Amino acid sequence: MKNEPLFKSIAAAALAVVILAFASAARAADAKETTRTGTYTTSTGGSGTASSTTTRSQGTVNRQGSWTNAAGGTGTWKSQATWNKASQTATITGSATRPNGATSSWQATAVRTAPGSISEKGTITTANGKQSTFTATDTRVAPGSWNKNEVITTASGKTIDRTVDTSVANGSGTRTVTTTLPDGKTVTRNATFTQDSAAVAAPTP
């Protein structure tokens, strides 16, 4: 594949920043940096490598990453989530640039509806200016394991369904993204990665 689908990058990025934003509420005084590196394959024959860095501090999570496909094309993305303790919500913004240079952006809000359950809704603006909307529910199914169910409605009214299953334990993780397209075709993306976390100096107030 020359270009990895944008929505796959959004699904992975949004899931991570939302979870970390809510986790940071309980550790507002801590500053922590997490790095991930790994590989992925897709059911359509695609493959490549990916890496990301996440910095969490004072209720804000900044995340950036990149992926390189088998053809050598590289895409990048970045996102930020900010936790509001008073309203028990998080706001998320982000953008992704595909290997062909096309850039899209997204914004969303998230709310913790119950322990281990987070609801999201937002919009995605593609490089050609068209806008899609999405809703999602993130559920913690076990320590270190999350399931995300997402529905995207495109600018033309078509629906894309997606599930993201992520599990991390002992510095290793897996992620499976299953996407059902408007025509009923299903595409999967399987990734494995290693994860390292370390405390970093908190910014001076």
C-alpha positions in Angstrom: 0.0 0.0 0.0 1.4 3.4 -0.9 -0.7 5.2 1.7 -2.0 3.9 5.0 -5.7 4.9 5.4 -6.0 8.1 7.5 -8.8 6.8 9.7 -6.5 4.0 11.0 -4.0 6.5 12.2 -6.8 8.5 13.8 -8.2 5.5 15.6 -4.9 4.6 17.2 -3.9 8.1 18.1 -7.3 9.1 19.6 -7.6 6.0 21.6 -4.2 6.5 23.3 -4.5 10.2 24.0 -8.0 9.8 25.5 -7.0 7.0 27.8 -3.8 8.8 28.9 -5.7 12.1 29.4 -8.1 10.5 31.9 -5.2 8.5 33.6 -3.3 11.8 34.0 -6.1 13.2 36.2 -5.0 10.9 39.0 -1.4 11.8 38.5 -1.5 15.5 37.7 1.8 16.2 39.5 3.7 13.6 37.5 5.4 14.0 34.1 5.9 10.8 32.1 7.2 10.0 28.6 6.3 6.8 26.8 7.8 5.6 23.6 6.5 2.8 21.3 8.1 1.2 18.3 6.7 -1.7 16.3 5.5 -3.2 13.0 2.2 -3.7 11.3 0.6 -5.8 8.6 -2.8 -5.4 6.9 -5.3 -7.8 5.3 -4.8 -6.1 2.0 -1.1 -6.9 1.9 0.3 -3.7 3.4 3.1 -3.7 6.0 5.5 -1.3 7.7 6.9 0.1 10.8 5.6 2.7 13.3 6.8 4.7 16.3 5.4 7.2 18.7 6.3 9.3 21.7 3.7 10.3 24.4 4.3 13.0 27.0 1.9 13.3 29.9 2.1 16.2 32.4 -0.4 18.3 34.4 -3.5 16.8 32.8 -2.3 17.3 29.2 -1.2 14.5 26.9 0.9 15.3 23.8 1.5 12.5 21.3 3.4 12.4 18.0 4.4 9.6 15.8 5.2 8.3 12.3 4.8 5.3 10.1 6.7 4.0 7.1 5.1 1.7 4.7 6.7 -1.1 2.6 7.1 1.3 -0.3 9.2 3.6 1.8 6.6 6.3 2.1 6.4 8.0 5.5 3.4 9.6 7.2 3.3 11.6 10.5 0.7 12.5 13.0 0.3 14.5 16.3 -2.4 15.0 18.8 -3.1 16.7 22.2 -5.7 15.9 24.8 -6.4 18.1 27.8 -8.3 16.9 30.9 -10.8 19.2 32.7 -11.2 17.9 36.2 -14.3 20.0 37.0 -16.3 18.7 34.1 -14.8 15.3 33.9 -14.1 15.7 30.2 -11.2 15.9 27.8 -10.7 17.9 24.6 -8.7 16.4 21.8 -7.1 17.9 18.7 -4.9 16.3 16.1 -3.6 16.1 12.6 -2.1 13.5 10.3 -0.1 13.8 7.1 0.0 10.9 4.7 3.0 9.8 2.6 1.6 11.7 -0.4 1.6 14.9 1.6 -2.2 15.2 2.2 -3.0 16.5 5.6 -6.2 16.0 7.6 -7.2 17.1 11.1 -9.6 16.1 13.8 -11.1 17.4 17.0 -13.2 15.7 19.7 -14.5 15.8 23.2 -14.6 12.8 25.6 -16.3 12.1 28.9 -15.8 9.4 31.4 -19.3 7.8 31.7 -18.3 5.2 34.3 -15.1 3.7 35.7 -13.3 2.1 32.8 -15.6 3.6 30.2 -15.1 6.7 28.0 -17.4 8.2 25.3 -16.1 10.3 22.5 -17.6 12.4 19.7 -15.9 14.7 17.1 -15.2 15.7 13.6 -12.6 14.8 11.0 -11.7 17.3 8.2 -9.9 15.7 5.2 -7.3 17.4 3.0 -10.0 18.3 0.4 -12.1 20.1 3.1 -14.8 17.5 3.5 -15.9 16.7 7.0 -16.9 13.5 8.7 -18.3 12.9 12.2 -17.6 10.1 14.6 -18.7 8.7 17.9 -16.8 6.1 19.9 -16.8 4.2 23.2 -13.6 3.0 24.9 -13.9 0.3 27.5 -11.3 -1.2 29.7 -11.7 -5.0 29.5 -8.8 -5.8 31.8 -5.7 -4.1 33.2 -3.7 -2.9 30.2 -6.4 -3.9 27.7 -8.9 -1.6 26.0 -11.6 -2.1 23.4 -12.8 0.8 21.2 -16.0 0.7 19.1 -16.3 3.6 16.6 -18.7 4.7 14.0 -17.7 7.3 11.4 -20.2 9.0 9.2 -18.6 10.4 6.0 -19.5 13.7 4.4 -21.7 11.8 1.9 -23.6 10.1 4.7 -21.9 6.7 4.4 -21.0 4.7 7.5 -17.7 3.2 8.5 -17.6 0.9 11.5 -14.3 0.2 13.4 -13.1 -1.7 16.4 -9.7 -1.2 18.0 -8.4 -3.8 20.5 -5.3 -2.8 22.4 -3.4 -4.8 25.0 -0.1 -3.9 26.8 1.7 -6.0 29.4 5.4 -6.2 30.5 6.6 -3.7 27.9 5.0 -5.4 24.9 1.7 -4.7 23.2 -0.6 -5.7 20.4 -3.3 -3.7 18.5 -5.9 -5.0 16.1 -8.0 -2.6 14.0 -11.0 -4.0 12.2 -12.7 -1.7 9.7 -16.0 -2.4 8.0 -16.4 -0.2 4.9 -19.7 1.2 3.5 -19.7 -1.6 0.9 -19.4 -4.3 3.6 -15.8 -5.1 2.9 -13.7 -5.7 6.1 -10.1 -4.6 6.4 -7.8 -5.5 9.4 -4.6 -4.1 10.6 -2.5 -6.0 13.1 0.4 -4.4 15.0 2.9 -5.4 17.6 5.1 -3.0 19.6 7.4 -2.6 22.5 6.8 0.2 25.1 9.2 2.0 27.4 8.1 4.6 30.0 10.1 6.9 32.1 9.6 9.9 34.4 10.7 13.2 33.0 11.2 16.6 34.6 7.9 18.4 35.0 7.7 21.9 33.4 8.2 24.8 35.7 4.8 26.5 36.6 
